[in-house]
Amino acid sequence: MAPSARSGPAVPRPGKVVCVGLNYRDHVTEGAGREVPARPLLFAKFANAVIGDGEAIVRPEGTHALDLEVELGVVIGRRARRVTAADAMDCVAGYVVVNDISARDWQGSKPALREGQKGDGQWLRAKGSDTFLPMSALVVPAGEVDPAAGLRLRSWRIPGPGRPGAGEAQLMQDGTTADLLVSIPDLIAFISRAITLEPGDVIATGTPSGVGVFRDPPVFLEPGDRVRCEIEGIGSVENPVVDWTDDP
């Protein structure tokens, strides 16, 4: 899989990035002991995390367990405050591909923890560090695709030089947006009851199974690797991984 040309993210400086955890049943069940949330599990990223196609994902000092998560990003086009699910799609400008990069050790995922380690107790560093939200280059208008009908979403890890399988794309995730547990209209209605969504905000709707932390043995991203995320009809984003000491 050839490296992609560099291009900027579709929404370079979102006012808010609202992320949804555990929104695909197969991702819930791949983590032992987890249950489907009774309501959407929300967390946030900030604009510092957003990078474009071809830009480097920087592994920060102190983490050894970077992971990938391909997700459908919903771009808000109209202010949404306490909207109903029936009216929610009127507030959607379109869709992007996002990669919810996660430091699993900081997040506290047991398979990523070394002896004596524990997570932060919250996900701010683990999910919101610089470069942790690669985003595709274009917003695909909402009327051009139908996530509810099912769009295939996939991710790949391409190991770097000197690693087993170097240069060969390893398929990690292969799912469909038809399997979202909470639909896009219901997500917008739920979020906007408490958090006003403004034009340019982005909702990252969750990831399917296949992430590295729950593989046996776990598979984490290393400097020199590349990671690619793709959603049918929307596009892709591909990024190299570098160590923080190599960050210009």
Secondary structure, DSSP 8 states (H G I E B T S, - for coil): ------B--SSSS-S-EEEEES-BHHHHHHSTT----SS-EEEEE-GGGEE-BT--EEE-TT---EE--EEEEEEE-S-BSS--HHHHGGGEEEEEEEE--EEHHHHT-GGG--TT----SSSHHHHHSTT-EEB-S--EEGGG--GGG--EEEEEEE--TTSTTTT--EEEEEEEGGGBSS-HHHHHHHHHTTS-B-TT-EEE----S--GGGSSS---B-TT-EEEEEETTTEEEEEEEEEGGG--
